[in-house]
Structures are given as C-alpha cells and as structure tokens.
Amino acid sequence: YKLLKERMEKFGLQLEDSKSRLLQSGAYIARAKQKSGECIRLQTFDFLGFTFYCGRSRKGMPYIMPKTSSKKFRQKIRDIKVWLYANRDQSLKKLIGMLNLKLIGHYRYYGISFNGRMISNYKQQVRELLFKVLNRRSDRKSYTREGFIEMLKYYPLAMPKIYVSLF
C-alpha cells in the first residue's frame, strides 16, 4: 500500500483514502480460511464496471473473478431502454442493426472469462425490452410472442461471446 502511494506520487497522482482499502483475497487467503474453519467469503470490490469476487474455477481452484457490476448492469439496461423508446420509429432493419452495434460493444467490453452469465442475461433483458417497445409502436399489438420469435429469425440479435480469456 505504501509502495503504491509512492509510485502514484511519482506521477503526480494521489490515492483517495476514503475510496482505497486493502482487501485480503486470493487463493492463499481462501485456503488459509478454509483450513482454520472460517467463512471463506471474501470481500468484493468494484472497479471499471466489474465486481471482483473470490470464486472457484471449474477445476475447483480459487480465483479472483470478475462479473458485471450490478449497478452498471442496471444503468446499461436503463440506457438501452431510453434509447429503444427514442428510436422506436426507425424501420425494423435499421433499429435491429443499430441495436446489434450496441450489443456487440457491450459484449466486447464485458465479455471476459467468468462473465458469460451476465452478458447472456443482458441480451435476454434487451430482448424483452425490444418486445415491449415494438408492441408500443401502434395502438394494436404488433407482435405476439411467437411472431416476435419469428421476426428474430430474420433479424437476429447479436449473440453474447467471450472476447477476452483471462487464462
């Protein structure tokens, strides 16, 4: 912690003490807590739109894993909802095309190892919002659930993908 402060001062930067703290996390701390019989849950922290937590890999090894911060996730859903309502008068082809660009941008930023569930959840939420928005275009219902699924076969939404592997 002291070395970090010195290094940042070298570049004319300062650590904000109220926002900075040392956390005990990682494989060695988790193993030590497990051996002593303590609760293995370690503290989490948010950084750059991700929540970092201590979890286990498929092989059972403890890792510090990232997932989309719930605060950022809700904010992104709110933003996409506002955008969809503002652009619902566009043609379907153009609307889905622009929406796919937004989805791909989200996947490229948040598409890292251990975060597949959150980006899949994001796609599902956007899909439901799109269904609602398209049915608000006129007085009568534009799409039934089956009709909406058929439409998505012609104009598919971008699929979530892990772009960055942490291994």
URBEL-V640053 format. One record per backbone hydrogen bond with DSSP energy under -1.0 kcal/mol. CO is the residue of the C=O (numbers start at 0). NH is the residue of the N-H. Records with the same first field share a line. If there is no record, write none. Layout:
# URBEL-V640053
CO=NH, NH
This chain:
# URBEL-V640053
0=4
1=5
2=6
3=7
4=8
5=9
7=12
8=11
15=18
25=29
26=30
27=31
28=32
29=33
30=34
31=35
32=37
44=51
46=49
48=68
49=46
50=66
51=44
52=64
54=62
56=59
60=56
62=54
64=52
66=50
68=72
69=73
70=74
71=75
72=76
73=77
74=78
75=79
76=80
77=81
78=82
79=83
80=84
81=85
82=86
86=89
90=94
91=95
92=96
93=97
94=98
95=99
96=100
97=101
98=102
99=103
100=104
101=105
102=106
103=107
104=108
105=109
106=110
109=111
110=162, 163
111=114
114=118
115=119
116=120
117=121
118=122
119=123
120=124
121=125
122=126
123=127
124=128
125=129
126=130
127=131
128=132
129=133
130=134
132=135
143=147
144=148
145=149
146=150
147=151
150=154
163=112
